[in-house]
């Protein structure tokens, strides 16, 4: 009988131990499963970036955006894929393929020329989030980032106007400046208006010559256009032309004249001939847009940024061009007035004509 009870007790003990092991193992597996799911969720956040046709290597806008995506990858653990379309005709197809795959938390298109494709594809994939840079389209699943282009180029215009007025006598007697655009696009036209407004604000009698390359990736054509402007007496040219702007720098060096850069600090390309760069921190724009996906703060709608938000500005860092400290002091003072909303910059021809009559800088 005693042996019988011992046998029963042993069976009960074994059963209890087995249940404990199974329960513990189940709990451990569940915790591991939860941990793996959490890590996978973070690791699997993916975005897609569609660059403009100028592609990487433009030493400007596309390269800055790429740097922002790399920063997001390094700091946030977000993966990203990207495409470099050969022509604008490829935009819609690439955008749709990314959306159709359902692999991406966010699809980012770089440049106003993507507007048509983003508008069309976003209406087909209402659950997909899209972001576009340099656009003001308002759609329920699209975040449109628009920087204040007139503000961005205005301060370079002020600098060029002051230099031409007070320091250009030793170079020539011309009272004209040049602007070269990559394409005839609204935001680039607004940038040209900003440059002209800045120049005429401090030098009302100055003339502005505008040229259009019609290509963001044609430095040779831009160089030819710039050399033509320089031969007509222009001493300073602002480019808003993507990689084509490198041709403007080459022309400035060849003609021993001067140029202004755009977006990323381009002063180091030709430090003896580039006066200043109208900066735009597109890398931070892209980084913050991706970050908003990781912390669930992404919002659709139009988001505008300017000097006040420290997204755009200017820099002379890296330039060897000698500029009077008094000129920099004036530029900084005007920058402060823009931040304080004391100066409102025009964005089209009609506004510019009225604005230049009503706004004249007083020494």
C-alpha positions as CSV (number, residue, x, y, z in Angstrom):
1,X,0.0,0.0,0.0
2,X,2.8,2.4,1.0
3,X,4.6,1.7,-2.3
4,X,1.3,2.5,-4.1
5,X,1.1,5.9,-2.4
6,X,4.7,6.7,-3.2
7,X,4.1,5.9,-6.8
8,X,1.1,8.2,-6.9
9,X,3.1,11.0,-5.1
10,X,5.9,10.6,-7.6
11,X,3.5,10.9,-10.6
12,X,1.9,14.0,-9.1
13,X,5.4,15.6,-8.5
14,X,6.5,14.8,-12.1
15,X,3.2,16.3,-13.4
16,X,3.7,19.5,-11.3
17,X,7.3,19.9,-12.6
18,X,6.2,19.3,-16.2
19,X,3.4,21.9,-15.9
20,X,5.8,24.4,-14.4
21,X,8.3,23.9,-17.3
22,X,5.7,24.1,-19.9
23,X,4.2,27.3,-18.4
24,X,7.6,28.9,-18.0
25,X,8.6,28.0,-21.5
26,X,5.3,29.4,-22.9
27,X,5.8,32.6,-21.0
28,X,9.4,32.9,-22.2
29,X,8.4,32.2,-25.8
30,X,5.6,34.8,-25.6
31,X,8.1,37.4,-24.2
32,X,10.6,36.5,-26.9
33,X,7.9,36.7,-29.6
34,X,6.8,40.2,-28.3
35,X,10.4,41.4,-28.3
36,X,11.0,40.0,-31.8
37,X,7.8,41.7,-33.0
38,X,8.8,45.0,-31.5
39,X,12.3,44.9,-33.0
40,X,10.9,43.8,-36.4
41,X,8.4,46.7,-36.3
42,X,11.2,49.2,-35.8
43,X,13.6,47.5,-38.2
44,X,11.0,47.1,-40.9
45,X,10.0,50.8,-41.1
46,X,10.9,51.6,-44.7
47,X,10.6,54.7,-46.9
48,X,11.1,55.3,-50.6
49,X,12.7,58.4,-52.1
50,X,12.2,59.4,-55.8
51,X,14.8,62.0,-56.8
52,X,14.5,64.5,-59.6
53,X,16.0,63.8,-63.0
54,X,19.2,65.5,-62.1
55,X,19.8,62.5,-59.8
56,X,22.6,62.1,-57.2
57,X,25.8,63.9,-57.7
58,X,24.2,67.3,-58.4
59,X,26.2,68.7,-55.5
60,X,22.9,70.4,-54.4
61,X,19.3,69.5,-53.8
62,X,19.3,65.8,-54.5
63,X,22.5,65.2,-52.7
64,X,21.2,67.0,-49.6
65,X,18.0,65.0,-49.6
66,X,20.0,61.8,-49.9
67,X,22.1,62.9,-46.9
68,X,18.9,63.4,-44.9
69,X,17.7,59.9,-45.7
70,X,21.1,58.5,-44.7
71,X,20.9,60.3,-41.4
72,X,17.5,58.8,-40.8
73,X,18.8,55.4,-41.6
74,X,21.8,55.8,-39.2
75,X,20.0,57.5,-36.3
76,X,16.5,56.1,-36.5
77,X,17.1,52.6,-37.9
78,X,14.8,53.3,-40.9
79,X,15.6,51.6,-44.2
80,X,15.1,53.4,-47.5
81,X,15.1,52.6,-51.1
82,X,15.5,55.2,-53.8
83,X,15.1,55.8,-57.6
84,X,16.8,58.1,-60.0
85,X,14.4,58.6,-62.9
86,X,15.9,59.2,-66.3
87,X,13.0,61.5,-67.3
88,X,9.9,63.0,-65.9
89,X,7.8,60.4,-67.7
90,X,9.2,57.8,-65.3
91,X,7.9,59.6,-62.2
92,X,4.3,58.2,-62.2
93,X,5.4,54.6,-62.9
94,X,8.0,54.6,-60.2
95,X,5.7,56.2,-57.7
96,X,2.9,53.7,-58.4
97,X,5.2,50.7,-58.2
98,X,6.4,51.8,-54.7
99,X,2.8,52.4,-53.6
100,X,1.5,49.1,-55.1
101,X,4.2,47.1,-53.2
102,X,2.7,48.3,-49.8
103,X,6.3,48.0,-48.4
104,X,6.8,51.6,-47.5
105,X,5.5,53.8,-44.6
106,X,6.2,56.9,-46.7
107,X,7.0,57.7,-50.3
108,X,9.0,61.0,-50.8
109,X,9.2,62.7,-54.1
110,X,11.8,65.4,-54.6
111,X,10.8,68.5,-56.6
112,X,7.8,70.3,-58.0
113,X,8.0,68.4,-61.3
114,X,6.7,65.3,-59.3
115,X,3.4,67.1,-58.5
116,X,1.3,65.6,-61.3
117,X,2.5,62.0,-60.5
118,X,2.0,62.4,-56.7
119,X,-1.5,63.9,-57.2
120,X,-2.5,61.0,-59.4
121,X,-1.0,58.1,-57.5
122,X,-2.0,59.4,-54.1
123,X,-5.7,59.3,-55.1
124,X,-5.3,55.7,-56.1
125,X,-3.7,54.6,-52.9
126,X,-5.5,56.5,-50.1
127,X,-3.9,54.5,-47.3
128,X,-0.4,55.3,-48.5
129,X,1.4,58.3,-47.1
130,X,3.2,60.6,-49.6
131,X,5.5,63.6,-49.1
132,X,6.6,66.0,-51.8
133,X,9.2,68.8,-51.7
134,X,8.6,72.2,-53.3
135,X,4.9,71.7,-53.8
136,X,1.7,73.2,-52.3
137,X,-0.8,70.5,-53.3
138,X,-3.4,69.8,-50.7
139,X,-4.5,66.1,-50.6
140,X,-5.6,64.0,-47.6
141,X,-2.6,61.6,-47.7
142,X,0.1,64.0,-48.9
143,X,2.5,66.2,-46.9
144,X,3.6,69.1,-49.1
145,X,6.8,70.8,-48.0
146,X,7.3,74.3,-49.4
147,X,10.2,76.5,-48.5
148,X,10.0,80.3,-49.0
149,X,12.0,80.7,-52.2
150,X,11.8,84.5,-52.3
151,X,13.2,84.6,-48.8
152,X,16.0,82.1,-49.6
153,X,17.5,84.1,-52.5
154,X,16.6,87.6,-51.2
155,X,19.7,88.0,-49.0
156,X,22.1,87.0,-51.8
157,X,20.3,89.7,-53.8
158,X,20.9,92.2,-51.1
159,X,24.6,91.3,-51.0
160,X,24.9,91.5,-54.8
161,X,23.1,94.8,-54.8
162,X,25.3,96.3,-52.2
163,X,28.6,95.0,-53.7
164,X,27.6,96.3,-57.1
165,X,26.7,99.7,-55.7
166,X,29.7,100.3,-53.5
167,X,32.5,97.9,-54.6
168,X,32.0,97.1,-58.2
169,X,33.7,100.3,-59.5
170,X,37.1,98.6,-59.7
171,X,35.7,95.8,-61.8
172,X,33.5,97.6,-64.4
173,X,30.8,100.2,-64.5
174,X,28.0,97.8,-65.2
175,X,25.0,98.0,-62.9
176,X,23.4,94.7,-63.8
177,X,23.1,91.2,-62.2
178,X,22.2,87.8,-63.7
179,X,20.0,84.9,-62.6
180,X,20.1,81.5,-64.3
181,X,17.3,79.0,-63.7
182,X,17.4,75.3,-64.4
183,X,13.9,75.3,-65.7
184,X,11.0,77.7,-66.0
185,X,9.2,76.6,-62.8
186,X,7.1,78.6,-60.4
187,X,9.3,78.2,-57.3
188,X,12.4,79.0,-59.3
189,X,10.8,82.1,-60.7
190,X,9.9,83.0,-57.1
191,X,13.5,82.6,-56.2
192,X,14.5,84.9,-59.1
193,X,12.0,87.5,-57.9
194,X,13.4,87.3,-54.4
195,X,17.0,87.9,-55.7
196,X,15.8,90.9,-57.8
197,X,13.8,92.3,-54.8
198,X,16.9,92.0,-52.6
199,X,19.1,93.7,-55.1
200,X,16.7,96.5,-55.9
201,X,15.9,97.1,-52.2
202,X,19.5,98.4,-51.7
203,X,20.2,99.4,-55.3
204,X,17.0,100.6,-57.0
205,X,18.6,101.3,-60.4
206,X,20.1,97.9,-60.9
207,X,19.0,95.7,-63.8
208,X,18.4,91.9,-63.6
209,X,19.0,89.6,-66.6
210,X,17.3,86.2,-66.4
211,X,18.3,83.1,-68.4
212,X,16.8,79.6,-68.4
213,X,18.8,76.5,-69.2
214,X,15.7,74.3,-69.4
215,X,17.8,71.4,-67.9
216,X,19.0,70.8,-64.4
217,X,21.8,68.6,-65.7
218,X,23.5,70.6,-68.4
219,X,26.5,72.5,-67.0
220,X,27.9,73.1,-70.5
221,X,24.8,75.0,-71.6
222,X,24.7,77.0,-68.3
223,X,28.3,77.9,-68.7
224,X,27.7,79.2,-72.2
225,X,24.8,81.3,-70.9
226,X,26.8,82.6,-68.0
227,X,29.7,83.6,-70.2
228,X,27.3,85.5,-72.5
229,X,26.0,87.4,-69.4
230,X,29.5,88.2,-68.2
231,X,30.4,89.5,-71.7
232,X,27.5,91.9,-71.5
233,X,28.9,93.5,-68.3
234,X,27.3,91.3,-65.6
235,X,29.7,90.7,-62.8
236,X,27.5,88.6,-60.4
237,X,25.2,85.7,-61.3
238,X,22.9,83.8,-59.0
239,X,22.2,80.3,-60.2
240,X,19.1,78.3,-59.3
241,X,19.8,75.5,-61.7
242,X,20.8,72.3,-59.9
243,X,23.8,70.5,-61.4
244,X,23.7,72.9,-64.3
245,X,24.9,75.6,-61.8
246,X,28.3,74.0,-61.9
247,X,28.7,75.5,-65.4
248,X,28.0,79.0,-63.9
249,X,30.9,78.5,-61.5
250,X,33.2,77.4,-64.3
251,X,32.2,80.5,-66.3
252,X,32.8,82.7,-63.3
253,X,36.3,81.3,-63.0
254,X,37.0,81.6,-66.7
255,X,35.7,85.2,-67.0
256,X,37.2,86.2,-63.6
257,X,33.8,87.2,-62.4
258,X,31.5,86.1,-59.5
259,X,28.6,83.8,-58.8
260,X,26.2,82.8,-56.0
261,X,25.4,79.2,-55.0
262,X,22.2,77.5,-53.9
263,X,21.0,74.9,-51.3
264,X,24.1,73.1,-49.9
265,X,27.1,75.3,-49.3
266,X,28.7,75.6,-52.7
267,X,31.4,78.2,-51.9
268,X,34.2,75.7,-51.8
269,X,33.7,74.7,-55.4
270,X,35.3,78.0,-56.6
271,X,36.1,79.9,-53.4
272,X,37.7,82.8,-55.3
273,X,34.7,83.3,-57.4
274,X,31.6,82.2,-55.3
275,X,30.5,85.0,-53.0
276,X,27.8,83.3,-51.0
277,X,25.3,80.4,-51.0
278,X,21.6,80.8,-50.4
279,X,21.3,77.8,-48.1
280,X,18.4,75.4,-47.8
281,X,18.8,72.5,-45.3
282,X,16.9,70.0,-47.4
283,X,18.7,67.2,-45.5
284,X,17.0,68.3,-42.3
285,X,13.7,68.6,-44.1
286,X,13.9,65.0,-45.3
287,X,15.2,63.7,-41.9
288,X,12.4,65.3,-40.0
289,X,9.8,64.1,-42.5
290,X,11.1,60.5,-42.0
291,X,11.3,61.0,-38.3
292,X,7.7,62.0,-38.2
293,X,6.8,58.5,-39.5
294,X,8.8,56.8,-36.6
295,X,7.1,58.8,-33.9
296,X,3.7,59.0,-35.4
297,X,3.7,62.8,-35.9
298,X,3.5,62.8,-39.7
299,X,0.7,65.1,-41.0
300,X,-0.7,65.8,-44.4
301,X,-1.3,69.3,-45.7
302,X,1.0,72.1,-46.8
303,X,3.9,73.0,-44.5
304,X,5.8,76.2,-45.3
305,X,9.3,77.1,-43.9
306,X,11.5,80.1,-44.1
307,X,14.3,82.1,-42.5
308,X,12.4,82.3,-39.2
309,X,12.3,78.5,-38.9
310,X,16.0,78.4,-39.7
311,X,15.4,76.1,-42.7
312,X,16.8,78.6,-45.2
313,X,19.5,81.4,-45.0
314,X,22.8,82.2,-46.5
315,X,26.5,81.5,-45.8
316,X,29.8,83.0,-46.9
317,X,31.8,80.2,-45.1
318,X,34.5,78.8,-47.4
319,X,34.5,81.8,-49.7
320,X,37.7,83.7,-50.3
321,X,35.8,86.7,-51.9
322,X,36.6,89.8,-49.9
323,X,33.3,91.4,-48.7
324,X,33.2,94.5,-46.5
325,X,32.1,93.7,-42.9
326,X,29.7,96.7,-43.3
327,X,27.9,94.8,-46.1
328,X,27.6,91.7,-44.0
329,X,26.3,93.8,-41.1
330,X,23.6,95.2,-43.3
331,X,22.7,91.8,-44.6
332,X,22.4,90.5,-41.0
333,X,20.3,93.4,-40.0
334,X,17.9,92.8,-42.9
335,X,17.8,89.1,-42.0
336,X,16.6,90.0,-38.5
337,X,13.9,92.3,-40.0
338,X,12.6,89.4,-42.1
339,X,12.5,87.1,-39.0
340,X,10.6,89.9,-37.1
341,X,8.1,90.2,-40.1
342,X,9.2,93.8,-40.7
343,X,10.0,92.9,-44.3
344,X,7.6,91.0,-46.5
345,X,9.2,89.8,-49.7
346,X,7.3,89.7,-53.1
347,X,6.9,86.5,-55.0
348,X,5.7,87.5,-58.4
349,X,6.3,90.3,-61.0
350,X,3.2,92.3,-60.1
351,X,4.0,92.3,-56.4
352,X,7.7,93.1,-57.2
353,X,6.9,96.2,-59.2
354,X,4.8,97.7,-56.4
355,X,7.1,96.5,-53.7
356,X,10.3,98.1,-55.2
357,X,8.5,101.4,-55.3
358,X,7.4,101.3,-51.7
359,X,10.5,99.6,-50.2
360,X,13.9,101.4,-50.5
361,X,16.7,100.7,-48.0
362,X,17.9,103.7,-46.1
363,X,21.5,103.7,-45.0
